[in-house]
């Protein structure tokens, strides 16, 4: 990735910790650019990238276990500052001649730590505070040349440093919110021991991305971007629009499966904020006809995906038909996508842009036209994307909207998707969202799908008569990244208001329930 050229680079070496992405995000919160690399990457390749510092993550193994991940000890003598956390801390101790013992005393969860000598790493941090531990082995003796900074009841060496060599580590997880002063500890290492420059700011990110896109697309390039109404595609489109202006066309496929008011919001608010050239394709009838009679969740997703590609390709053919001109056959067709850094990490991808060969053999496009992908958010985490959106002046309704699945409400209706059922769900969903906003909980709740159990009829009493209406399920969750999620403990009075309003205002619904399953084992969406 080209980012490293303008910024100091911190590599986070992943030893299988669930926290590697979190560490990388915390480094960025300290205004230093970071990337994740697997522990299997040879140390000389890590060093070849000229990192300003390297962080060794935690991991589930014991340093003594057979086949436990290790690292070439050359990393500690390379002159590049290294910070070890948990497992990484023990690797550093062991690799430099200290002692790691299986003490039999395990520490998991909140643990009191005592600072005996603050040094640089723990400067200005209270002598006694709580940190998040997760380990069975302990460092009993620090390597030669290291100062021991802290201990716990079970761990004699809980933090150490050798500032002259740029080496430091802690037994706990400073990156998790449960560790008090964790961000401060990380920043002491990054800024005071490793000397990283604090240049990773939203203003810089936006300016650099715009310059990169202009270089990639050139002066003749035409780009197209599929808008979903979600924050990722909106921010990606806004950055590209800043870079190339009216040579970007955005296509919004209205498949009729959106929530109440969302299509209008994209048409009105997004265009007003960016001035982007927007083509709206009304494909509701096409999608609902294709979904008629389909009840299997997997089949629904396939139908919606297939129809979306058809619709988008037809729009693309129309818009980009003139994008290749002249005898030189310049490749000037670009496809903008809102790929984020976690997508890149999880797919095992690294640097570089991919070309996609056009299979869109739709009338008007040359058979061999290649699209080049433009991925302006490829180095960013979701929270950074939101900050960039704010920097670009996008409205809060778009920047902070809850994640919404591509297949839309189609996978929130259990049973057949019909116009009537969509309208029922839209009304209930709008009430739930309105009340959540009124309670000031929009930023605390990651997502709150409302699910219509369309194939279920429950008996109820409304007025003086018995009714047979549909139940709906509220699915409020909290999460940092959607990889794991916990059900959100909504205030009872809020749940009561949502329930009363839905059953009063949506006559087809006579029962409101709440899903209190965490992920895992449950997924966030029902289908």
URWO-V476422 format. One record per residue. N is the residue number from 1. RES is the residue in one letter. OMEGA is omega in degrees with one decimal (none if undefined). Layout:
# URWO-V476422
N	RES	OMEGA
N	RES	OMEGA
This chain:
# URWO-V476422
1	X	-173.7
2	X	-175.5
3	X	-171.1
4	X	-177.2
5	X	-175.6
6	X	-173.6
7	X	168.0
8	X	-177.6
9	X	171.9
10	X	176.9
11	X	175.0
12	X	-177.9
13	X	-173.0
14	X	177.4
15	X	178.4
16	X	179.5
17	X	172.9
18	X	-170.5
19	X	-173.6
20	X	179.7
21	X	-180.0
22	X	178.3
23	X	-178.7
24	X	178.6
25	X	-180.0
26	X	177.4
27	X	179.5
28	X	176.2
29	X	175.5
30	X	176.5
31	X	176.1
32	X	-177.0
33	X	-178.6
34	X	172.6
35	X	-179.7
36	X	173.6
37	X	178.9
38	X	-179.0
39	X	179.5
40	X	179.1
41	X	-179.5
42	X	-177.4
43	X	-179.4
44	X	177.0
45	X	175.5
46	X	-176.3
47	X	179.7
48	X	179.2
49	X	176.9
50	X	178.1
51	X	175.9
52	X	177.8
53	X	178.5
54	X	177.1
55	X	176.8
56	X	-174.3
57	X	170.0
58	X	178.6
59	X	-173.5
60	X	-171.2
61	X	166.2
62	X	-178.8
63	X	-179.3
64	X	-173.9
65	X	175.6
66	X	177.1
67	X	178.6
68	X	179.9
69	X	178.1
70	X	177.1
71	X	179.1
72	X	-176.1
73	X	175.2
74	X	-179.0
75	X	-176.1
76	X	-177.6
77	X	-174.9
78	X	-175.4
79	X	176.9
80	X	179.1
81	X	-179.5
82	X	177.9
83	X	179.6
84	X	176.4
85	X	173.7
86	X	178.9
87	X	179.2
88	X	177.7
89	X	-179.6
90	X	176.6
91	X	-179.7
92	X	-179.7
93	X	-177.7
94	X	-175.5
95	X	-177.8
96	X	173.6
97	X	174.1
98	X	-178.0
99	X	174.1
100	X	-176.7
101	X	173.8
102	X	-169.3
103	X	-176.6
104	X	177.4
105	X	-179.2
106	X	176.4
107	X	177.2
108	X	178.4
109	X	-176.0
110	X	-176.2
111	X	178.3
112	X	178.2
113	X	178.7
114	X	179.3
115	X	-179.1
116	X	179.3
117	X	-171.7
118	X	-176.7
119	X	178.4
120	X	-173.2
121	X	-175.1
122	X	179.2
123	X	176.1
124	X	178.2
125	X	-176.6
126	X	-177.5
127	X	177.2
128	X	176.6
129	X	-176.0
130	X	178.4
131	X	-179.1
132	X	-178.2
133	X	175.8
134	X	-176.1
135	X	175.4
136	X	177.6
137	X	177.1
138	X	171.7
139	X	-178.6
140	X	179.2
141	X	179.9
142	X	176.3
143	X	179.7
144	X	177.4
145	X	-179.1
146	X	171.2
147	X	175.2
148	X	-173.3
149	X	-172.3
150	X	177.9
151	X	171.6
152	X	-178.9
153	X	-175.4
154	X	-172.8
155	X	-177.8
156	X	179.3
157	X	-177.6
158	X	176.7
159	X	176.7
160	X	177.3
161	X	168.0
162	X	-171.2
163	X	-178.3
164	X	179.6
165	X	178.7
166	X	-176.9
167	X	178.9
168	X	178.2
169	X	175.4
170	X	179.8
171	X	-175.6
172	X	179.0
173	X	-177.9
174	X	-174.5
175	X	-176.8
176	X	-174.5
177	X	-177.6
178	X	177.9
179	X	178.4
180	X	176.8
181	X	-177.2
182	X	-179.0
183	X	179.4
184	X	178.7
185	X	-179.4
186	X	-178.8
187	X	175.8
188	X	177.8
189	X	-173.1
190	X	-172.3
191	X	-169.7
192	X	-179.5
193	X	-176.8
194	X	178.1
195	X	179.1
196	X	177.2
197	X	-176.2
198	X	-174.4
199	X	-174.3
200	X	-179.5
201	X	-176.7
202	X	-179.8
203	X	179.2
204	X	-177.5
205	X	-177.2
206	X	-177.6
207	X	-178.6
208	X	-180.0
209	X	-179.4
210	X	179.3
211	X	-179.7
212	X	-178.9
213	X	178.9
214	X	179.5
215	X	-176.4
216	X	-173.4
217	X	177.9
218	X	-173.5
219	X	-178.1
220	X	-173.0
221	X	174.0
222	X	-179.4
223	X	177.7
224	X	-179.5
225	X	175.7
226	X	178.4
227	X	178.7
228	X	-170.9
229	X	-180.0
230	X	-173.8
231	X	-174.3
232	X	-178.4
233	X	-179.8
234	X	-178.4
235	X	177.7
236	X	-179.5
237	X	-177.3
238	X	179.1
239	X	-178.1
240	X	178.9
241	X	176.9
242	X	-174.4
243	X	-172.0
244	X	174.2
245	X	-170.9
246	X	173.2
247	X	172.3
248	X	171.9
249	X	176.9
250	X	178.5
251	X	177.2
252	X	179.8
253	X	177.2
254	X	-176.3
255	X	177.8
256	X	-176.5
257	X	-178.5
258	X	177.8
259	X	-176.0
260	X	174.1
261	X	-173.4
262	X	179.2
263	X	179.6
264	X	-179.1
265	X	178.5
266	X	-177.4
267	X	-173.1
268	X	-170.2
269	X	-176.5
270	X	179.8
271	X	-179.8
272	X	-176.4
273	X	-172.0
274	X	-174.6
275	X	-175.0
276	X	177.1
277	X	-172.2
278	X	173.9
279	X	178.3
280	X	179.4
281	X	178.9
282	X	-175.1
283	X	-175.5
284	X	-176.6
285	X	-179.7
286	X	-178.4
287	X	-177.2
288	X	175.8
289	X	-177.7
290	X	-177.9
291	X	-176.5
292	X	176.2
293	X	-177.8
294	X	179.2
295	X	-178.6
296	X	-175.6
297	X	-177.3
298	X	179.7
299	X	178.2
300	X	-179.8
301	X	-179.2
302	X	-179.5
303	X	-177.7
304	X	178.8
305	X	-178.6
306	X	-178.8
307	X	-179.8
308	X	-178.8
309	X	178.8
310	X	-176.4
311	X	-177.8
312	X	-179.2
313	X	179.2
314	X	178.5
315	X	179.8
316	X	-178.4
317	X	-178.9
318	X	-173.5
319	X	-173.4
320	X	-177.8
321	X	-178.2
322	X	-172.5
323	X	176.6
324	X	-175.6
325	X	175.8
326	X	-177.3
327	X	-177.4
328	X	176.5
329	X	179.1
330	X	174.4
331	X	-176.1
332	X	178.4
333	X	-176.7
334	X	179.8
335	X	-177.1
336	X	177.4
337	X	-177.3
338	X	178.8
339	X	178.7
340	X	-177.9
341	X	177.6
342	X	177.1
343	X	-177.8
344	X	-178.8
345	X	-174.1
346	X	179.4
347	X	177.6
348	X	-176.5
349	X	176.7
350	X	-176.9
351	X	171.6
352	X	177.2
353	X	-179.0
354	X	172.2
355	X	173.2
356	X	179.8
357	X	-177.9
358	X	171.4
359	X	-176.9
360	X	179.0
361	X	-177.0
362	X	-177.6
363	X	174.1
364	X	179.3
365	X	176.7
366	X	-177.0
367	X	-171.3
368	X	-179.1
369	X	176.2
370	X	171.9
371	X	171.2
372	X	-179.5
373	X	171.6
374	X	-175.6
375	X	-172.3
376	X	-176.6
377	X	-171.1
378	X	-179.7
379	X	-170.3
380	X	170.1
381	X	-176.0
382	X	-178.0
383	X	177.0
384	X	178.6
385	X	179.3
386	X	179.4
387	X	177.5
388	X	177.8
389	X	177.7
390	X	179.8
391	X	-179.2
392	X	177.0
393	X	177.3
394	X	-178.6
395	X	-177.7
396	X	-178.9
397	X	179.4
398	X	-174.6
399	X	-174.5
400	X	-179.8
401	X	-178.7
402	X	176.0
403	X	-177.4
404	X	-174.1
405	X	178.3
406	X	-179.7
407	X	173.5
408	X	-177.1
409	X	179.5
410	X	-179.5
411	X	173.4
412	X	173.4
413	X	178.9
414	X	-174.0
415	X	-176.9
416	X	178.3
417	X	177.0
418	X	179.4
419	X	-177.7
420	X	-179.7
421	X	176.7
422	X	-179.0
423	X	177.6
424	X	-178.2
425	X	179.5
426	X	-179.0
427	X	-178.2
428	X	-178.9
429	X	-178.9
430	X	178.9
431	X	-178.4
432	X	-179.1
433	X	-179.4
434	X	-178.6
435	X	177.7
436	X	178.7
437	X	-178.4
438	X	180.0
439	X	178.4
440	X	-174.8
441	X	-176.3
442	X	-175.4
443	X	-178.5
444	X	-177.1
445	X	-179.9
446	X	-175.1
447	X	172.7
448	X	175.2
449	X	169.4
450	X	-174.1
451	X	178.4
452	X	177.2
453	X	-169.4
454	X	-178.8
455	X	-179.5
456	X	172.9
457	X	177.6
458	X	-178.5
459	X	178.8
460	X	176.5
461	X	176.1
462	X	-171.8
463	X	-178.3
464	X	-173.0
465	X	174.3
466	X	178.4
467	X	172.3
468	X	-177.0
469	X	178.9
470	X	167.9
471	X	167.0
472	X	179.4
473	X	172.5
474	X	-177.5
475	X	-178.6
476	X	178.8
477	X	170.8
478	X	-178.8
479	X	173.3
480	X	-170.1
481	X	-179.6
482	X	176.9
483	X	172.3
484	X	-179.1
485	X	176.2
486	X	178.4
487	X	-174.5
488	X	178.6
489	X	-179.8
490	X	175.9
491	X	-178.9
492	X	-177.0
493	X	176.7
494	X	178.7
495	X	179.7
496	X	179.8
497	X	-179.6
498	X	-177.3
499	X	-178.3
500	X	-177.9
501	X	-177.9
502	X	-177.1
503	X	176.8
504	X	-169.3
505	X	179.9
506	X	-168.6
507	X	-177.1
508	X	-178.5
509	X	-179.8
510	X	-179.5
511	X	178.0
512	X	-179.9
513	X	179.9
514	X	179.5
515	X	-177.9
516	X	178.3
517	X	176.1
518	X	174.0
519	X	-8.9
520	X	7.9
521	X	-177.0
522	X	171.5
523	X	179.4
524	X	176.3
525	X	-178.3
526	X	-177.7
527	X	none
